[in-house]
């Protein structure tokens, strides 16, 4: 017998029961549902709707339901439809008719909205911690290998010499912003829908502020209809996850490329790589590839939520039952990927000498010659043109900047002097870029200190 069947002369069709139940998803909110019910019962007692003995019986019964759900001695069935009705049905079996009083002045609409916010509060906290740990892992790698010289790329073509720490810090700042987006989402969901009812509130003398306080929310939601129908906080959380996954996927892509034989810049730790069933030599960057692949899932979760709500009239519609699966998957997947990424960065090995010799004389030093001319008063556009002619001439000869001497440089522009050749040292070129946010070691150190300070807050 359903708890809502007074209006109906017969129960739902068997296939409809299976089609409409959501227990497999809702069971993840069992603890949250019981917590919301305990707060509701406490509030009902404080305002006089329930007497002290009824509250005591309900609280004890709810504790028993929670324990039975935890241990598996109570297993809800599809006939219960959802976690709310499962908890209430078992509670009524335990405490008797007083169990039916628990639903006074509330609806499953405000129950599920409350449960989801409670779940989000805990699990977004876990995601936030995982992202902070990833920042820490990146900083650990900066401290270990941040001084390694490497090419900086644009369009996947060598652009300018940089230090590895500069590259890794770019990701660290991205991940910090991801964590801050989670903080923002947590702030906006910190309102309690409990007591909003189906959509219009109640004539009974409830205290929604008390319910909110009992559950640790900053305040109750201001509008009962908004309380049960809003899902923008889920969309915001999923959007934060999607953006974070885009950053994790970019890291993963570079790890795949860097670990290839063609780049041979890093080797993933054995704990985060796999072999081949047919090619004995393989060391596949599976952890990175899985992160890259799972980004698409999270993007899909966000799209599912946005499409779900875009045309819904107020207030509650059953479509919204589908929101939890997308939310849970987005948060779970992003949290897992952030944790794996931290493990990858902490355990990989960097080939420290990979580019030390390769970059000597490389054309990625072209900007250095242009900047040298600027220091001699040559307009940058003219300097750019001059150095372009130098690169063209050397390319035609199959040579690079190591073929230059002071005399030949002077044939391209009379502002070149003997000290210009010193600007063609790749490590010195990286260290010369001391502007705020630049690749010089002192700027890498400054950024590391700033991020460590943020982590310690």
C-alpha positions as CSV (number, residue, x, y, z in Angstrom):
1,X,0.0,0.0,0.0
2,X,1.4,3.4,-1.0
3,X,1.4,6.2,1.5
4,X,-0.5,8.4,-1.0
5,X,-3.1,6.0,-2.2
6,X,-6.3,7.5,-0.6
7,X,-7.2,9.1,-3.9
8,X,-6.9,5.9,-5.9
9,X,-9.1,2.8,-6.1
10,X,-6.2,0.6,-7.2
11,X,-2.4,0.6,-7.0
12,X,0.0,1.4,-9.7
13,X,0.8,-1.1,-12.4
14,X,3.8,-3.3,-11.6
15,X,5.9,-2.0,-14.5
16,X,5.1,1.6,-13.4
17,X,6.3,0.7,-9.9
18,X,9.6,-0.4,-11.4
19,X,9.8,2.5,-13.8
20,X,9.1,5.2,-11.2
21,X,11.1,4.0,-8.2
22,X,14.5,5.7,-7.5
23,X,15.7,3.8,-4.5
24,X,18.9,2.7,-6.1
25,X,19.9,6.3,-6.3
26,X,18.1,7.7,-3.2
27,X,19.8,5.2,-0.8
28,X,22.9,7.3,-1.0
29,X,20.9,9.9,0.9
30,X,19.6,7.6,3.6
31,X,21.6,9.3,6.4
32,X,20.6,12.7,5.1
33,X,16.9,11.7,5.0
34,X,17.0,10.4,8.6
35,X,18.8,13.6,9.8
36,X,16.2,15.8,8.1
37,X,13.4,13.7,9.7
38,X,15.0,14.0,13.2
39,X,15.3,17.8,12.8
40,X,11.7,18.0,11.7
41,X,10.4,15.9,14.6
42,X,12.4,18.0,17.0
43,X,11.0,21.2,15.6
44,X,7.4,19.9,15.7
45,X,7.9,19.1,19.4
46,X,9.3,22.5,20.2
47,X,6.3,24.3,18.5
48,X,3.7,22.0,20.2
49,X,2.5,20.1,17.2
50,X,3.9,16.9,18.8
51,X,4.2,16.1,22.5
52,X,7.4,15.2,24.2
53,X,6.7,11.4,24.3
54,X,5.9,11.4,20.6
55,X,9.1,13.2,19.7
56,X,11.1,10.8,21.9
57,X,9.5,7.8,20.2
58,X,10.1,9.2,16.7
59,X,13.8,10.1,17.4
60,X,14.4,6.6,18.9
61,X,12.7,5.0,15.9
62,X,14.6,7.0,13.4
63,X,17.9,6.0,15.1
64,X,16.8,2.4,14.7
65,X,15.9,2.9,11.0
66,X,19.3,4.5,10.4
67,X,21.1,1.6,12.0
68,X,19.1,-0.9,10.1
69,X,19.8,0.9,6.8
70,X,23.5,1.0,7.7
71,X,23.8,-2.6,8.5
72,X,21.5,-3.9,5.8
73,X,18.9,-5.4,8.1
74,X,16.3,-3.1,6.5
75,X,16.4,-3.2,2.7
76,X,13.8,-1.0,1.0
77,X,11.9,-2.5,-1.9
78,X,10.6,-0.9,-5.1
79,X,7.1,-0.6,-3.5
80,X,8.6,2.1,-1.2
81,X,9.3,4.3,-4.3
82,X,11.9,6.5,-2.7
83,X,14.0,6.9,0.5
84,X,11.5,9.2,2.2
85,X,8.7,6.7,2.0
86,X,11.0,3.8,2.9
87,X,12.1,5.5,6.1
88,X,8.6,6.5,7.0
89,X,7.2,3.1,6.4
90,X,9.8,1.3,8.5
91,X,9.5,4.0,11.2
92,X,5.8,3.4,11.4
93,X,6.4,-0.3,11.7
94,X,8.7,0.3,14.7
95,X,6.8,3.1,16.6
96,X,3.2,2.5,15.5
97,X,0.7,5.2,14.6
98,X,2.8,8.1,15.8
99,X,5.0,7.5,12.8
100,X,2.3,8.8,10.6
101,X,2.5,12.2,12.4
102,X,6.1,12.8,11.2
103,X,4.9,13.9,7.8
104,X,2.9,16.8,9.3
105,X,3.6,20.1,7.4
106,X,6.1,18.6,5.0
107,X,6.1,17.0,1.6
108,X,8.4,14.7,-0.3
109,X,9.1,17.8,-2.3
110,X,10.8,19.7,0.5
111,X,12.2,16.5,1.9
112,X,14.2,15.6,-1.3
113,X,15.3,19.2,-1.7
114,X,16.7,19.1,1.9
115,X,18.3,15.7,1.5
116,X,20.1,16.8,-1.7
117,X,21.4,19.9,-0.1
118,X,22.7,18.0,2.9
119,X,24.3,15.4,0.5
120,X,25.9,18.2,-1.5
121,X,27.3,19.9,1.6
122,X,29.2,16.8,2.6
123,X,30.3,15.6,-0.8
124,X,31.2,19.0,-2.2
125,X,33.4,19.4,0.9
126,X,35.2,16.2,-0.2
127,X,35.6,17.5,-3.7
128,X,37.0,20.8,-2.4
129,X,39.5,18.9,-0.3
130,X,40.5,16.7,-3.3
131,X,41.1,19.8,-5.4
132,X,43.2,21.5,-2.6
133,X,45.3,18.3,-2.4
134,X,45.8,18.4,-6.1
135,X,47.2,22.0,-5.7
136,X,49.5,20.7,-3.0
137,X,50.6,17.8,-5.3
138,X,51.4,20.2,-8.1
139,X,53.4,22.4,-5.6
140,X,55.3,19.4,-4.4
141,X,56.3,18.7,-8.0
142,X,57.3,22.4,-8.5
143,X,59.5,22.2,-5.4
144,X,61.1,18.9,-6.7
145,X,61.5,19.7,-10.4
146,X,60.4,23.3,-10.9
147,X,63.9,24.4,-12.1
148,X,63.9,21.9,-15.0
149,X,64.3,23.8,-18.3
150,X,61.7,23.0,-21.0
151,X,60.1,24.6,-24.1
152,X,56.9,26.5,-23.6
153,X,54.4,25.8,-26.3
154,X,51.8,27.6,-28.2
155,X,49.9,25.8,-30.9
156,X,51.9,22.8,-29.7
157,X,54.9,24.5,-31.3
158,X,57.9,25.6,-29.4
159,X,57.4,29.2,-28.3
160,X,59.9,30.3,-25.6
161,X,62.1,28.6,-23.0
162,X,60.4,28.3,-19.6
163,X,61.0,26.4,-16.3
164,X,58.8,23.4,-15.6
165,X,57.6,25.1,-12.4
166,X,56.0,27.9,-14.5
167,X,54.0,25.4,-16.5
168,X,52.9,23.4,-13.4
169,X,51.9,26.6,-11.5
170,X,49.6,27.5,-14.4
171,X,47.6,24.4,-13.6
172,X,47.8,25.0,-9.8
173,X,46.1,28.4,-10.3
174,X,43.4,26.8,-12.4
175,X,42.7,24.1,-9.8
176,X,42.6,26.8,-7.1
177,X,39.9,28.6,-9.0
178,X,38.1,25.2,-9.3
179,X,38.2,24.9,-5.5
180,X,36.9,28.4,-5.1
181,X,34.0,27.7,-7.5
182,X,33.1,24.8,-5.1
183,X,33.3,27.2,-2.2
184,X,30.8,29.5,-4.0
185,X,28.4,26.6,-4.7
186,X,28.5,25.7,-1.0
187,X,27.6,29.2,0.0
188,X,24.6,29.4,-2.3
189,X,23.2,26.0,-1.3
190,X,23.4,26.9,2.4
191,X,19.6,27.4,2.8
192,X,17.1,24.9,4.1
193,X,14.0,23.9,2.2
194,X,12.5,21.9,5.0
195,X,9.0,23.0,6.0
196,X,8.3,24.5,2.6
197,X,5.7,21.7,2.0
198,X,4.6,20.9,-1.5
199,X,5.0,24.5,-2.6
200,X,2.9,26.9,-0.6
201,X,4.0,26.6,3.0
202,X,1.6,25.6,5.8
203,X,-1.0,27.1,8.2
204,X,0.5,25.3,11.1
205,X,2.9,27.2,13.5
206,X,6.2,25.7,12.4
207,X,9.6,27.3,12.9
208,X,11.6,26.9,9.7
209,X,14.5,28.8,11.1
210,X,14.8,26.3,13.9
211,X,14.7,23.4,11.4
212,X,17.5,25.1,9.4
213,X,19.6,25.6,12.5
214,X,19.2,22.0,13.6
215,X,20.6,20.9,10.3
216,X,23.4,23.4,10.3
217,X,22.1,25.6,7.5
218,X,22.6,29.4,7.6
219,X,18.9,30.1,7.0
220,X,15.7,28.6,5.5
221,X,14.9,29.3,1.9
222,X,12.8,32.5,1.5
223,X,10.2,31.2,-0.9
224,X,8.4,27.9,-0.5
225,X,7.9,27.4,-4.3
226,X,11.5,28.2,-5.0
227,X,12.5,25.9,-2.3
228,X,11.0,22.8,-3.9
229,X,11.5,23.6,-7.6
230,X,14.9,25.3,-7.8
231,X,17.8,23.1,-9.1
232,X,20.2,25.9,-10.0
233,X,22.4,24.9,-7.1
234,X,22.8,21.4,-8.6
235,X,23.5,23.0,-12.0
236,X,26.1,25.3,-10.4
237,X,27.8,22.4,-8.7
238,X,27.8,20.3,-11.9
239,X,29.2,23.3,-13.8
240,X,32.0,23.7,-11.2
241,X,32.7,20.0,-11.7
242,X,32.7,20.3,-15.5
243,X,35.1,23.3,-15.5
244,X,37.4,21.4,-13.0
245,X,37.2,18.3,-15.3
246,X,38.3,20.5,-18.3
247,X,41.4,21.5,-16.4
248,X,42.0,17.9,-15.2
249,X,41.6,16.7,-18.8
250,X,44.1,19.3,-20.1
251,X,46.7,18.1,-17.5
252,X,45.9,14.5,-18.5
253,X,46.5,15.3,-22.2
254,X,49.9,16.8,-21.5
255,X,50.9,13.9,-19.4
256,X,50.0,11.5,-22.2
257,X,52.0,13.6,-24.7
258,X,54.9,14.1,-22.3
259,X,55.2,10.4,-21.5
260,X,55.4,9.4,-25.2
261,X,58.7,8.2,-26.6
262,X,58.6,11.3,-29.0
263,X,58.6,13.7,-26.0
264,X,60.2,11.4,-23.4
265,X,59.9,14.1,-20.8
266,X,58.2,12.2,-18.0
267,X,57.4,8.7,-16.9
268,X,54.3,7.9,-14.9
269,X,54.7,6.0,-11.7
270,X,54.0,2.3,-12.0
271,X,51.0,2.7,-9.7
272,X,49.3,4.9,-12.3
273,X,50.3,3.1,-15.6
274,X,49.5,-0.2,-17.1
275,X,51.0,-2.7,-19.6
276,X,49.8,-4.3,-22.7
277,X,48.5,-7.9,-23.1
278,X,50.5,-8.3,-26.3
279,X,53.3,-5.7,-26.4
280,X,55.7,-6.4,-23.5
281,X,57.4,-3.0,-23.6
282,X,54.3,-0.8,-23.2
283,X,53.9,1.6,-20.2
284,X,50.5,3.1,-20.9
285,X,49.4,6.3,-19.2
286,X,46.0,4.8,-18.3
287,X,45.3,7.1,-15.3
288,X,45.7,10.2,-17.5
289,X,43.7,8.7,-20.3
290,X,40.8,7.7,-18.0
291,X,40.7,11.2,-16.5
292,X,40.6,12.7,-20.1
293,X,37.8,10.3,-21.0
294,X,35.7,10.8,-17.9
295,X,35.6,14.6,-18.6
296,X,32.9,13.8,-21.2
297,X,30.8,12.1,-18.6
298,X,30.8,15.1,-16.4
299,X,30.0,17.5,-19.2
300,X,27.1,15.2,-20.0
301,X,25.9,15.4,-16.4
302,X,25.8,19.2,-16.6
303,X,23.9,19.1,-19.9
304,X,21.4,16.6,-18.5
305,X,20.6,18.9,-15.6
306,X,20.3,22.0,-17.7
307,X,18.0,20.3,-20.3
308,X,15.9,18.8,-17.5
309,X,15.0,22.2,-15.9
310,X,15.0,24.5,-18.9
311,X,11.2,24.1,-19.7
312,X,9.7,23.0,-16.3
313,X,6.8,25.1,-15.0
314,X,6.7,25.8,-11.3
315,X,6.6,24.1,-8.9
316,X,7.7,20.5,-8.5
317,X,7.6,18.1,-11.5
318,X,8.5,14.4,-11.5
319,X,11.2,15.1,-14.1
320,X,13.3,16.4,-11.1
321,X,13.6,12.9,-9.8
322,X,16.3,12.5,-12.5
323,X,18.5,15.2,-11.0
324,X,20.3,13.1,-8.4
325,X,21.9,10.6,-10.7
326,X,23.6,13.4,-12.8
327,X,24.6,15.3,-9.7
328,X,26.0,12.3,-7.9
329,X,28.0,11.2,-10.9
330,X,29.4,14.6,-11.6
331,X,30.6,15.1,-8.0
332,X,31.8,11.5,-7.6
333,X,33.7,11.4,-10.9
334,X,35.4,14.8,-10.4
335,X,36.4,14.0,-6.9
336,X,37.9,10.6,-8.0
337,X,39.7,12.2,-10.9
338,X,41.2,15.0,-8.8
339,X,42.5,12.4,-6.3
340,X,44.0,10.3,-9.1
341,X,45.6,13.3,-10.7
342,X,47.3,14.2,-7.4
343,X,48.7,10.7,-7.2
344,X,50.0,10.9,-10.7
345,X,51.8,14.2,-10.2
346,X,53.3,13.0,-6.9
347,X,54.7,9.7,-8.3
348,X,55.9,10.6,-11.9
349,X,59.5,11.0,-12.8
350,X,60.8,14.0,-14.7
351,X,63.7,13.6,-17.1
352,X,65.6,16.7,-15.9
353,X,68.1,16.8,-18.7
354,X,65.6,16.3,-21.5
355,X,65.9,19.8,-23.0
356,X,69.1,21.2,-21.6
357,X,71.1,20.5,-24.8
358,X,68.2,20.4,-27.2
359,X,67.3,24.1,-26.6
360,X,70.7,25.5,-27.2
361,X,70.5,27.5,-30.4
362,X,66.8,26.5,-30.9
363,X,64.6,29.0,-32.7
364,X,62.4,29.4,-29.6
365,X,65.1,31.9,-28.6
366,X,64.0,34.2,-31.4
367,X,62.0,36.5,-29.1
368,X,65.2,37.0,-27.0
369,X,67.0,38.5,-29.9
370,X,64.0,40.8,-30.6
371,X,64.0,41.8,-27.0
372,X,67.7,42.5,-27.1
373,X,67.2,44.9,-30.0
374,X,64.4,46.6,-28.0
375,X,66.9,47.3,-25.2
376,X,69.0,49.1,-27.8
377,X,66.1,51.4,-28.8
378,X,64.8,49.5,-31.8
379,X,61.0,49.4,-32.1
380,X,59.6,46.0,-31.4
381,X,57.9,45.6,-34.8
382,X,61.2,46.4,-36.6
383,X,63.1,44.0,-34.2
384,X,60.5,41.3,-34.9
385,X,61.1,41.7,-38.7
386,X,64.9,41.6,-38.3
387,X,64.9,38.4,-36.3
388,X,62.4,36.8,-38.6
389,X,64.9,37.4,-41.5
390,X,67.6,35.8,-39.3
391,X,65.5,32.7,-38.7
392,X,64.6,32.5,-42.4
393,X,68.3,32.7,-43.4
394,X,69.4,30.0,-40.9
395,X,66.5,27.7,-41.8
396,X,67.5,27.9,-45.5
397,X,71.0,26.7,-44.4
398,X,69.7,23.9,-42.2
399,X,71.3,25.7,-39.2
400,X,70.1,27.3,-36.0
401,X,71.3,30.1,-33.7
402,X,74.5,28.3,-32.8
403,X,75.7,29.2,-36.3
404,X,75.7,32.9,-35.4
405,X,78.6,35.0,-34.3
406,X,78.7,38.7,-33.5
407,X,79.9,39.7,-37.0
408,X,77.1,37.9,-38.7
409,X,74.5,39.3,-36.3
410,X,75.7,42.8,-37.2
411,X,74.9,42.2,-40.9
412,X,71.2,42.0,-40.0
413,X,71.1,45.1,-37.9
414,X,73.8,47.6,-36.7
415,X,72.3,47.6,-33.2
416,X,73.6,44.1,-32.6
417,X,76.7,44.0,-30.5
418,X,78.9,41.2,-29.1
419,X,76.8,40.9,-25.9
420,X,73.8,39.9,-28.0
421,X,75.0,36.3,-28.1
422,X,74.6,36.0,-24.3
423,X,70.9,36.4,-24.8
424,X,70.8,33.1,-26.7
425,X,71.4,31.0,-23.5
426,X,68.0,29.3,-22.9
427,X,68.2,29.0,-19.1
428,X,69.3,32.6,-18.9
429,X,66.4,33.6,-21.2
430,X,63.9,31.9,-18.8
431,X,65.4,33.5,-15.8
432,X,65.4,37.0,-17.4
433,X,61.6,37.0,-17.4
434,X,61.1,38.4,-14.0
435,X,57.9,40.3,-14.6
436,X,55.1,39.5,-12.2
437,X,53.8,36.1,-13.2
438,X,56.8,35.4,-15.3
439,X,58.8,32.1,-15.6
440,X,61.9,33.3,-13.6
441,X,62.7,31.2,-10.5
442,X,61.9,34.1,-8.1
443,X,58.4,34.4,-9.6
444,X,57.9,30.7,-9.4
445,X,58.9,30.9,-5.7
446,X,56.5,33.8,-5.1
447,X,53.6,32.0,-6.6
448,X,54.4,28.8,-4.6
449,X,54.4,30.8,-1.4
450,X,51.1,32.4,-2.3
451,X,49.4,29.1,-3.1
452,X,50.8,27.5,0.1
453,X,49.4,30.3,2.1
454,X,46.0,29.8,0.5
455,X,46.2,26.1,1.3
456,X,47.0,26.8,5.0
457,X,44.0,29.2,5.4
